[in-house]
Amino acid sequence: MPKSRVGILLKCEKTIKIFIRQLNIGRDFIIMDIDENHLFINEKYLNFVKDEVYKMQDKNAYNKIEIVN
């Protein structure tokens, strides 16, 4: 008999997917790695994943500073 799992289907860019897979180490929230742009994850971890992705994006973003002489 088939087993069913409740989860969330994530669609993301390949680089974000790699980051999420690194977050998964030791937590095991990825239920299925579907293809290069989709992951099926445990719904309880959705907010955690979103928060970590936002933190990573903020850390890697910069504001252009204009130098005036």
Sequence and secondary structure as in RCSB ss.txt:
>XXXX:A:sequence
MPKSRVGILLKCEKTIKIFIRQLNIGRDFIIMDIDENHLFINEKYLNFVKDEVYKMQDKNAYNKIEIVN
>XXXX:A:secstr
      EEEEE  HHHHHHHHHHHTTT  EEEEEETTEEEEEGGGHHHHHHHHHHHHHHT         
